[in-house]
Amino acid sequence: MLVASSVLAVSGQADDSPSTQLEAARAEVIKLIEGTRISDGDIAMSIPLAPVNAALATLNAAPEAQRTISLNSSGANGLFWKDDPTWCGSFAELGSPDGLRAAAVLSSFGLEIRDASSVVINVSAALSLQRADVHWHFRGRRVSGPFGIGNVCPPGGGVGGHIGGRGETSFTLRTLARLSQDASDGGFRYDLSLISPASIDMTLKIGFEHIGDLGIPQSFNVPQGVLLSGKIPLLFQTSGTVQLPDGTSKKYAVAIAAKSLGLTPVAVAGLWTGKVEFTPGS
């Protein structure tokens, strides 16, 4: 009897009625969706940055061969070096359109949240010349003329040929991704720009038989401004047809307006307001 009474007492404390079970399930659902409820807008879109960070980590861990890009010249655009006051117009230029070949090893890929609407991807690059075909023409040093009057160049046109060069430099590429909310049919727009460096400086080292080793500073411009633009659309239709209970159909369109945009180290999130408008007479 004591055991039976104990079991009955415990059983009597539990409420297994349908209404109690329904309330418990409702509380569990509310708990699960608490982080996804929208309170300040009608439409929300969020893109996690975890896949981007994972991709950058994979690149950092990749073998050097997979992080190396090749660079090759396609044409000459002027002289590397020219000296008229001392060397009588002696000069050096690219020996062939594809005479400059280099390799850049990329490393230290990283993500930097700049503000609430833009993110910067930083990449370190070590650039080294693999081939430098330099055409040079040597006309000689100016010398004093007869009786020490003025400076004159040696007679003749001089000598020339092709010679190799070497050089290396390092720099950090900073790519800006600026995000905005599309004003027409929603979604995110992005613009990718190179923001630094504006130019890459490298000293081209050439060994001349008559002059010795020359360090010729070179500067290569890097394209600035927007390089790529695109859109990540909302994942639903903003227009269509709805079937009413009486069997008639109505065409509708959702008018969307951007409300807010937020970028954190975790994700980019946007809020939009939406208003459903039915086409008259449809």
LOMAR-636402 format. One record per residue (C-alpha): residue number from 1; residue in three letters; chain; x, y, z. Coordinates in steps of 0.001 Angstrom, whole numbers, plus 500000, padded with zeros to 6 digits. Layout:
<mitors>
{i:NUM	aa:ala	ch:A	x:X	y:Y	z:Z}
...
</mitors>
This chain:
<mitors>
{i:1	aa:met	ch:A	x:500000	y:500000	z:500000}
{i:2	aa:leu	ch:A	x:502789	y:502398	z:500759}
{i:3	aa:val	ch:A	x:504378	y:501775	z:497356}
{i:4	aa:ala	ch:A	x:501070	y:502156	z:495522}
{i:5	aa:ser	ch:A	x:500303	y:505429	z:497310}
{i:6	aa:ser	ch:A	x:503700	y:506766	z:496373}
{i:7	aa:val	ch:A	x:503191	y:505965	z:492697}
{i:8	aa:leu	ch:A	x:499747	y:507540	z:492652}
{i:9	aa:ala	ch:A	x:501037	y:510660	z:494303}
{i:10	aa:val	ch:A	x:503809	y:511081	z:491753}
{i:11	aa:ser	ch:A	x:501439	y:510372	z:488895}
{i:12	aa:gly	ch:A	x:499032	y:512933	z:490224}
{i:13	aa:gln	ch:A	x:501678	y:515682	z:490128}
{i:14	aa:ala	ch:A	x:502225	y:515326	z:486341}
{i:15	aa:asp	ch:A	x:499816	y:517120	z:483993}
{i:16	aa:asp	ch:A	x:499764	y:515323	z:480622}
{i:17	aa:ser	ch:A	x:496672	y:517050	z:479263}
{i:18	aa:pro	ch:A	x:496671	y:518101	z:475561}
{i:19	aa:ser	ch:A	x:496522	y:521798	z:476466}
{i:20	aa:thr	ch:A	x:499636	y:521507	z:478640}
{i:21	aa:gln	ch:A	x:501532	y:519638	z:475933}
{i:22	aa:leu	ch:A	x:500498	y:522237	z:473356}
{i:23	aa:glu	ch:A	x:501663	y:525094	z:475577}
{i:24	aa:ala	ch:A	x:505025	y:523366	z:476171}
{i:25	aa:ala	ch:A	x:505503	y:522861	z:472413}
{i:26	aa:arg	ch:A	x:504588	y:526500	z:471756}
{i:27	aa:ala	ch:A	x:507138	y:527709	z:474298}
{i:28	aa:glu	ch:A	x:509816	y:525531	z:472681}
{i:29	aa:val	ch:A	x:509052	y:526884	z:469186}
{i:30	aa:ile	ch:A	x:509193	y:530493	z:470414}
{i:31	aa:lys	ch:A	x:512548	y:529763	z:472021}
{i:32	aa:leu	ch:A	x:513908	y:528296	z:468783}
{i:33	aa:ile	ch:A	x:512783	y:531168	z:466545}
{i:34	aa:glu	ch:A	x:513680	y:533961	z:468965}
{i:35	aa:gly	ch:A	x:516834	y:534811	z:467026}
{i:36	aa:thr	ch:A	x:515057	y:534866	z:463648}
{i:37	aa:arg	ch:A	x:512056	y:537045	z:464424}
{i:38	aa:ile	ch:A	x:511853	y:540376	z:462580}
{i:39	aa:ser	ch:A	x:510658	y:543282	z:464679}
{i:40	aa:asp	ch:A	x:511837	y:546350	z:462739}
{i:41	aa:gly	ch:A	x:511001	y:545373	z:459170}
{i:42	aa:asp	ch:A	x:509032	y:543062	z:456931}
{i:43	aa:ile	ch:A	x:511883	y:541228	z:455184}
{i:44	aa:ala	ch:A	x:515282	y:540216	z:456529}
{i:45	aa:met	ch:A	x:518284	y:538768	z:454736}
{i:46	aa:ser	ch:A	x:521482	y:537598	z:456404}
{i:47	aa:ile	ch:A	x:524682	y:536207	z:454885}
{i:48	aa:pro	ch:A	x:527192	y:534610	z:457294}
{i:49	aa:leu	ch:A	x:530866	y:535479	z:456870}
{i:50	aa:ala	ch:A	x:532036	y:532130	z:458221}
{i:51	aa:pro	ch:A	x:532397	y:530598	z:454709}
{i:52	aa:val	ch:A	x:534495	y:533593	z:453613}
{i:53	aa:asn	ch:A	x:536774	y:533298	z:456651}
{i:54	aa:ala	ch:A	x:537073	y:529555	z:456064}
{i:55	aa:ala	ch:A	x:538039	y:530134	z:452425}
{i:56	aa:leu	ch:A	x:540738	y:532639	z:453437}
{i:57	aa:ala	ch:A	x:542087	y:530194	z:456026}
{i:58	aa:thr	ch:A	x:542246	y:527508	z:453335}
{i:59	aa:leu	ch:A	x:544211	y:529841	z:451071}
{i:60	aa:asn	ch:A	x:546661	y:530662	z:453852}
{i:61	aa:ala	ch:A	x:547269	y:526950	z:454429}
{i:62	aa:ala	ch:A	x:547639	y:526089	z:450730}
{i:63	aa:pro	ch:A	x:551058	y:525188	z:449256}
{i:64	aa:glu	ch:A	x:553040	y:528114	z:447849}
{i:65	aa:ala	ch:A	x:552533	y:526905	z:444277}
{i:66	aa:gln	ch:A	x:548774	y:527358	z:444692}
{i:67	aa:arg	ch:A	x:549261	y:530889	z:446027}
{i:68	aa:thr	ch:A	x:551514	y:532062	z:443198}
{i:69	aa:ile	ch:A	x:550320	y:534127	z:440240}
{i:70	aa:ser	ch:A	x:552351	y:534853	z:437104}
{i:71	aa:leu	ch:A	x:552698	y:538323	z:435604}
{i:72	aa:asn	ch:A	x:553909	y:539010	z:432085}
{i:73	aa:ser	ch:A	x:554452	y:542205	z:430091}
{i:74	aa:ser	ch:A	x:552610	y:542654	z:426804}
{i:75	aa:gly	ch:A	x:554352	y:545708	z:425398}
{i:76	aa:ala	ch:A	x:556903	y:548437	z:426017}
{i:77	aa:asn	ch:A	x:555739	y:551796	z:427320}
{i:78	aa:gly	ch:A	x:558922	y:553842	z:427546}
{i:79	aa:leu	ch:A	x:562524	y:553741	z:428627}
{i:80	aa:phe	ch:A	x:563675	y:552188	z:431886}
{i:81	aa:trp	ch:A	x:566593	y:554580	z:432031}
{i:82	aa:lys	ch:A	x:568220	y:557346	z:430014}
{i:83	aa:asp	ch:A	x:571184	y:559596	z:430815}
{i:84	aa:asp	ch:A	x:572105	y:562433	z:428487}
{i:85	aa:pro	ch:A	x:574224	y:564824	z:430614}
{i:86	aa:thr	ch:A	x:576805	y:562186	z:431600}
{i:87	aa:trp	ch:A	x:576395	y:559226	z:429257}
{i:88	aa:cys	ch:A	x:575482	y:560956	z:425977}
{i:89	aa:gly	ch:A	x:571914	y:559691	z:425738}
{i:90	aa:ser	ch:A	x:572666	y:556102	z:426720}
{i:91	aa:phe	ch:A	x:569434	y:554272	z:427505}
{i:92	aa:ala	ch:A	x:567800	y:550994	z:428529}
{i:93	aa:glu	ch:A	x:564370	y:549732	z:427494}
{i:94	aa:leu	ch:A	x:562338	y:546539	z:427401}
{i:95	aa:gly	ch:A	x:563958	y:544190	z:424924}
{i:96	aa:ser	ch:A	x:560729	y:542578	z:423699}
{i:97	aa:pro	ch:A	x:556975	y:542989	z:424323}
{i:98	aa:asp	ch:A	x:556974	y:539959	z:426652}
{i:99	aa:gly	ch:A	x:560438	y:540608	z:428034}
{i:100	aa:leu	ch:A	x:559346	y:541158	z:431626}
{i:101	aa:arg	ch:A	x:558087	y:538124	z:433520}
{i:102	aa:ala	ch:A	x:557447	y:537975	z:437250}
{i:103	aa:ala	ch:A	x:555812	y:535828	z:439913}
{i:104	aa:ala	ch:A	x:553900	y:537051	z:442963}
{i:105	aa:val	ch:A	x:553520	y:534801	z:445997}
{i:106	aa:leu	ch:A	x:550368	y:535680	z:447957}
{i:107	aa:ser	ch:A	x:550024	y:535133	z:451700}
{i:108	aa:ser	ch:A	x:548399	y:536419	z:454907}
{i:109	aa:phe	ch:A	x:544873	y:536573	z:453507}
{i:110	aa:gly	ch:A	x:542680	y:538376	z:456025}
{i:111	aa:leu	ch:A	x:539292	y:539988	z:456477}
{i:112	aa:glu	ch:A	x:538830	y:543419	z:458071}
{i:113	aa:ile	ch:A	x:535457	y:544976	z:458918}
{i:114	aa:arg	ch:A	x:535885	y:548619	z:457948}
{i:115	aa:asp	ch:A	x:532438	y:549953	z:458891}
{i:116	aa:ala	ch:A	x:528776	y:548922	z:458875}
{i:117	aa:ser	ch:A	x:528677	y:548590	z:455078}
{i:118	aa:ser	ch:A	x:532158	y:547655	z:453881}
{i:119	aa:val	ch:A	x:534769	y:544971	z:454367}
{i:120	aa:val	ch:A	x:538432	y:544924	z:453321}
{i:121	aa:ile	ch:A	x:540340	y:541835	z:452175}
{i:122	aa:asn	ch:A	x:544094	y:542166	z:452778}
{i:123	aa:val	ch:A	x:546649	y:540083	z:450887}
{i:124	aa:ser	ch:A	x:550438	y:540251	z:451225}
{i:125	aa:ala	ch:A	x:552396	y:539790	z:447996}
{i:126	aa:ala	ch:A	x:556094	y:539093	z:447404}
{i:127	aa:leu	ch:A	x:557008	y:539933	z:443795}
{i:128	aa:ser	ch:A	x:560183	y:538738	z:442091}
{i:129	aa:leu	ch:A	x:561369	y:538985	z:438498}
{i:130	aa:gln	ch:A	x:561812	y:535674	z:436717}
{i:131	aa:arg	ch:A	x:562944	y:537215	z:433453}
{i:132	aa:ala	ch:A	x:563936	y:540716	z:432414}
{i:133	aa:asp	ch:A	x:565066	y:541160	z:428806}
{i:134	aa:val	ch:A	x:566595	y:544651	z:428670}
{i:135	aa:his	ch:A	x:567810	y:546274	z:425464}
{i:136	aa:trp	ch:A	x:570571	y:548770	z:426190}
{i:137	aa:his	ch:A	x:572521	y:551220	z:424072}
{i:138	aa:phe	ch:A	x:575757	y:552708	z:425373}
{i:139	aa:arg	ch:A	x:577142	y:555855	z:423727}
{i:140	aa:gly	ch:A	x:579931	y:556635	z:426156}
{i:141	aa:arg	ch:A	x:580693	y:559297	z:428744}
{i:142	aa:arg	ch:A	x:580916	y:562970	z:427854}
{i:143	aa:val	ch:A	x:584474	y:564299	z:427915}
{i:144	aa:ser	ch:A	x:586009	y:567727	z:427855}
{i:145	aa:gly	ch:A	x:586445	y:569139	z:424370}
{i:146	aa:pro	ch:A	x:589652	y:570587	z:422927}
{i:147	aa:phe	ch:A	x:591283	y:573154	z:425193}
{i:148	aa:gly	ch:A	x:588731	y:572206	z:427942}
{i:149	aa:ile	ch:A	x:585848	y:573948	z:426201}
{i:150	aa:gly	ch:A	x:582447	y:572258	z:426806}
{i:151	aa:asn	ch:A	x:581672	y:568544	z:426934}
{i:152	aa:val	ch:A	x:581505	y:566345	z:423871}
{i:153	aa:cys	ch:A	x:580437	y:562767	z:423221}
{i:154	aa:pro	ch:A	x:582751	y:560161	z:421769}
{i:155	aa:pro	ch:A	x:582523	y:559779	z:418014}
{i:156	aa:gly	ch:A	x:580355	y:557025	z:416540}
{i:157	aa:gly	ch:A	x:576914	y:555742	z:417416}
{i:158	aa:gly	ch:A	x:577963	y:553613	z:420365}
{i:159	aa:val	ch:A	x:577258	y:549964	z:421068}
{i:160	aa:gly	ch:A	x:574222	y:548065	z:422331}
{i:161	aa:gly	ch:A	x:572710	y:544691	z:423011}
{i:162	aa:his	ch:A	x:570456	y:542718	z:425334}
{i:163	aa:ile	ch:A	x:571110	y:542001	z:428984}
{i:164	aa:gly	ch:A	x:569215	y:540464	z:431886}
{i:165	aa:gly	ch:A	x:567951	y:542185	z:435002}
{i:166	aa:arg	ch:A	x:566690	y:541272	z:438424}
{i:167	aa:gly	ch:A	x:564474	y:542778	z:441072}
{i:168	aa:glu	ch:A	x:562082	y:542052	z:443895}
{i:169	aa:thr	ch:A	x:559603	y:543906	z:446076}
{i:170	aa:ser	ch:A	x:556759	y:543268	z:448490}
{i:171	aa:phe	ch:A	x:553470	y:545043	z:449149}
{i:172	aa:thr	ch:A	x:549988	y:544562	z:450596}
{i:173	aa:leu	ch:A	x:546936	y:544534	z:448328}
{i:174	aa:arg	ch:A	x:543780	y:545954	z:449923}
{i:175	aa:thr	ch:A	x:540488	y:545166	z:448207}
{i:176	aa:leu	ch:A	x:537362	y:546965	z:449405}
{i:177	aa:ala	ch:A	x:533933	y:545322	z:449139}
{i:178	aa:arg	ch:A	x:531262	y:547963	z:449678}
{i:179	aa:leu	ch:A	x:527731	y:546683	z:450319}
{i:180	aa:ser	ch:A	x:524402	y:548425	z:449799}
{i:181	aa:gln	ch:A	x:520725	y:547522	z:449632}
{i:182	aa:asp	ch:A	x:519095	y:547410	z:446224}
{i:183	aa:ala	ch:A	x:516474	y:550147	z:445943}
{i:184	aa:ser	ch:A	x:514324	y:548406	z:443327}
{i:185	aa:asp	ch:A	x:513612	y:544751	z:444085}
{i:186	aa:gly	ch:A	x:515694	y:544170	z:447204}
{i:187	aa:gly	ch:A	x:518826	y:542183	z:447880}
{i:188	aa:phe	ch:A	x:522429	y:543265	z:448391}
{i:189	aa:arg	ch:A	x:524588	y:545069	z:445875}
{i:190	aa:tyr	ch:A	x:528371	y:544947	z:446079}
{i:191	aa:asp	ch:A	x:531193	y:546923	z:444493}
{i:192	aa:leu	ch:A	x:534763	y:545601	z:444609}
{i:193	aa:ser	ch:A	x:537616	y:548095	z:444388}
{i:194	aa:leu	ch:A	x:541378	y:548030	z:444804}
{i:195	aa:ile	ch:A	x:542145	y:550795	z:447282}
{i:196	aa:ser	ch:A	x:545890	y:550314	z:447757}
{i:197	aa:pro	ch:A	x:548594	y:550454	z:446743}
{i:198	aa:ala	ch:A	x:548151	y:553081	z:444035}
{i:199	aa:ser	ch:A	x:551443	y:551916	z:442546}
{i:200	aa:ile	ch:A	x:554049	y:549216	z:443065}
{i:201	aa:asp	ch:A	x:557659	y:550350	z:443353}
{i:202	aa:met	ch:A	x:560544	y:548075	z:442446}
{i:203	aa:thr	ch:A	x:564228	y:548653	z:441732}
{i:204	aa:leu	ch:A	x:565299	y:546959	z:438509}
{i:205	aa:lys	ch:A	x:568954	y:545971	z:438885}
{i:206	aa:ile	ch:A	x:570930	y:545790	z:435628}
{i:207	aa:gly	ch:A	x:574630	y:545114	z:435258}
{i:208	aa:phe	ch:A	x:576235	y:547172	z:432456}
{i:209	aa:glu	ch:A	x:579722	y:546275	z:431319}
{i:210	aa:his	ch:A	x:580805	y:549887	z:430912}
{i:211	aa:ile	ch:A	x:578831	y:551555	z:433700}
{i:212	aa:gly	ch:A	x:578577	y:548863	z:436361}
{i:213	aa:asp	ch:A	x:575481	y:547777	z:438264}
{i:214	aa:leu	ch:A	x:572619	y:550229	z:437934}
{i:215	aa:gly	ch:A	x:569616	y:550274	z:440246}
{i:216	aa:ile	ch:A	x:566801	y:551718	z:438137}
{i:217	aa:pro	ch:A	x:563679	y:552594	z:440178}
{i:218	aa:gln	ch:A	x:560474	y:551525	z:438455}
{i:219	aa:ser	ch:A	x:556872	y:552242	z:439375}
{i:220	aa:phe	ch:A	x:553881	y:550283	z:438096}
{i:221	aa:asn	ch:A	x:550429	y:551829	z:438425}
{i:222	aa:val	ch:A	x:547653	y:549718	z:439965}
{i:223	aa:pro	ch:A	x:544098	y:550247	z:438632}
{i:224	aa:gln	ch:A	x:541959	y:552123	z:441147}
{i:225	aa:gly	ch:A	x:538194	y:552513	z:441439}
{i:226	aa:val	ch:A	x:535426	y:549945	z:441071}
{i:227	aa:leu	ch:A	x:536640	y:546809	z:439290}
{i:228	aa:leu	ch:A	x:533596	y:544569	z:439732}
{i:229	aa:ser	ch:A	x:529944	y:545071	z:440670}
{i:230	aa:gly	ch:A	x:527153	y:542597	z:441237}
{i:231	aa:lys	ch:A	x:524012	y:541709	z:443126}
{i:232	aa:ile	ch:A	x:522896	y:539054	z:445600}
{i:233	aa:pro	ch:A	x:519094	y:538959	z:445105}
{i:234	aa:leu	ch:A	x:516376	y:538212	z:447645}
{i:235	aa:leu	ch:A	x:515258	y:534604	z:447473}
{i:236	aa:phe	ch:A	x:511576	y:535138	z:446677}
{i:237	aa:gln	ch:A	x:509407	y:536492	z:443865}
{i:238	aa:thr	ch:A	x:508288	y:540095	z:444180}
{i:239	aa:ser	ch:A	x:505343	y:539669	z:441781}
{i:240	aa:gly	ch:A	x:502874	y:536961	z:440815}
{i:241	aa:thr	ch:A	x:499267	y:535849	z:440914}
{i:242	aa:val	ch:A	x:497210	y:534763	z:443915}
{i:243	aa:gln	ch:A	x:494079	y:532588	z:443786}
{i:244	aa:leu	ch:A	x:491225	y:533995	z:445887}
{i:245	aa:pro	ch:A	x:488636	y:531800	z:447706}
{i:246	aa:asp	ch:A	x:485933	y:532728	z:445172}
{i:247	aa:gly	ch:A	x:488034	y:531277	z:442362}
{i:248	aa:thr	ch:A	x:489199	y:534574	z:440857}
{i:249	aa:ser	ch:A	x:492870	y:535497	z:440415}
{i:250	aa:lys	ch:A	x:494629	y:538710	z:441324}
{i:251	aa:lys	ch:A	x:498017	y:539916	z:440177}
{i:252	aa:tyr	ch:A	x:500188	y:541386	z:442896}
{i:253	aa:ala	ch:A	x:503542	y:543090	z:443301}
{i:254	aa:val	ch:A	x:505591	y:543644	z:446434}
{i:255	aa:ala	ch:A	x:506970	y:547176	z:446710}
{i:256	aa:ile	ch:A	x:510245	y:546911	z:448652}
{i:257	aa:ala	ch:A	x:512154	y:549707	z:450370}
{i:258	aa:ala	ch:A	x:515546	y:549407	z:452050}
{i:259	aa:lys	ch:A	x:515535	y:550130	z:455778}
{i:260	aa:ser	ch:A	x:518855	y:549177	z:457372}
{i:261	aa:leu	ch:A	x:522151	y:547423	z:456705}
{i:262	aa:gly	ch:A	x:524538	y:546025	z:459268}
{i:263	aa:leu	ch:A	x:527915	y:544323	z:458932}
{i:264	aa:thr	ch:A	x:529594	y:542513	z:461816}
{i:265	aa:pro	ch:A	x:532488	y:540031	z:462013}
{i:266	aa:val	ch:A	x:529828	y:537307	z:461981}
{i:267	aa:ala	ch:A	x:527450	y:538254	z:459158}
{i:268	aa:val	ch:A	x:525973	y:540940	z:456957}
{i:269	aa:ala	ch:A	x:522278	y:541540	z:457554}
{i:270	aa:gly	ch:A	x:519699	y:543785	z:455918}
{i:271	aa:leu	ch:A	x:516128	y:544803	z:456653}
{i:272	aa:trp	ch:A	x:513527	y:545872	z:454105}
{i:273	aa:thr	ch:A	x:509933	y:547011	z:454348}
{i:274	aa:gly	ch:A	x:507450	y:545485	z:451929}
{i:275	aa:lys	ch:A	x:503985	y:546458	z:450794}
{i:276	aa:val	ch:A	x:501753	y:544139	z:448735}
{i:277	aa:glu	ch:A	x:499872	y:545957	z:445980}
{i:278	aa:phe	ch:A	x:497210	y:544303	z:443816}
{i:279	aa:thr	ch:A	x:496792	y:545289	z:440183}
{i:280	aa:pro	ch:A	x:493364	y:546929	z:439681}
{i:281	aa:gly	ch:A	x:491074	y:544989	z:437354}
{i:282	aa:ser	ch:A	x:493340	y:541938	z:437236}
</mitors>
